[in-house]
Every structure is written in structure tokens, then in C-alpha cells.
Amino acid sequence: MKTASLPNAWPLTTSAIYTVVTVVLLGIAYPLAMTGIASLVFPHQANGSLVTVGRKIVGSEHIGQLWTKPQYFTGRPSAAGKNGYDPTSTGGTNLAPTSKKLIEATKATIAALRKANPNTTRPLPMDLVTSSASGIDPDISPEAAAYQAQRIADLRHVTLAKIDATIAAHVRGREFGFLGEPHVNVLELNLALDGISPKY
């Protein structure tokens, strides 16, 4: 009479060992090694590309933020998080082009921009009206900066030519000469403003 035999435990043992080794190597050792190497080779980037003024951290080169004072350039509209510009809840509006909510929000944004910039004669650029896919885009187009230049010149009591020159000095070209579009980092531009006129 044949008796039932227990299944071979070797495949289960192999799977368990493989899982543990994989988790330790790829989930712990590899990330720690890469973080350590990055911190040594690219310390600024590995620590968030933080921007400091004196000893105070004022932001990151790669994370857009909300600018409420009209004496500063503003970035793109944001749908990241409840109040926008939340780096822990990035994302766009995910609304269709025919969405009534999107159309109404766009009209309201256009009206607010025109009200905030009553003296400009420049065309209103699209990137000041639409949010980015991440909601924390740190850059705007040179045209978006130029649209706001007259407001800032008036409030800071400097010439429009001086603001335009500041924008031109901070325009970054396409990556590798062909990727993306020319752009301006909003934080960098606003810090430059405080260098040419009183801080607010």
C-alpha cells in the first residue's frame, strides 16, 4: 500500500531565499549605494537642488512654488494638491478639452491675468493659462515672463527695459540644442529682481 508523501520543500525554500536576497540587494543595498554615490558626485542635485539666500532655503530649482506678491513673476497655474504647487500630490487637471469646468477655469484665469496686468500690450501666452502635467513646473516661457514685465516694472519703480534685460539674461536654451523650448526659471528670476530693486 502506497503512502502519501509530503511535497518537496526545496522549490519553496529556493523561492524564499531568492526573494530575501533580491529584496536586500535591489531594495536596500542598491538604492543606498546609488544614493551614496550621487551624494558624493552630485551633492547639490542629490539633495534636491535647493536654493539658499544666505543660510535660508528659499526653494528648489526643480519645484515650482506659489508667488502671491505682485512684485514677483508668477509661474504656471497648478492643479497639484488642494491649493496647488504641492510636491507631494503632483498632477494636472486631467480634464478633457471640452470640459465645462476646464473652460470656465481657463476663462477665470485669463480674466485674472488681464486684471493683474492692465498696462501690458503683449500677447497672453498659453503657459500662463494652462497648468503643467506635474503642477509644479518651475519654469515659464520667455513670453510668459515678458507678459508680466510691465506690472513688475511699475510696482518696483524701474524701467521696463531693465526688467526685459533681466529676463533675457536668465533665458535658458533648449537642452542639447534641440530638446524642449527656451525657458526661464521663476525662482531664479525673482531672486534676480531683488538684486536690482528693493526686496518686498
Secondary structure by P-SEA (a helix, b strand, c coil): cbbbbcccaaaaaaaaaaaaaaaaacccaaaaaaaaaaaaacccccccccccccccccccccbbbbbccccccccccccccccccccccccccccccccaaaaaaaaaaaaaaaaacccccccccccccccccccccccccaaaaaaaaaaaaaaacccaaaaaaaaaaccccccccccccccccaaaaaaaaaaacccc
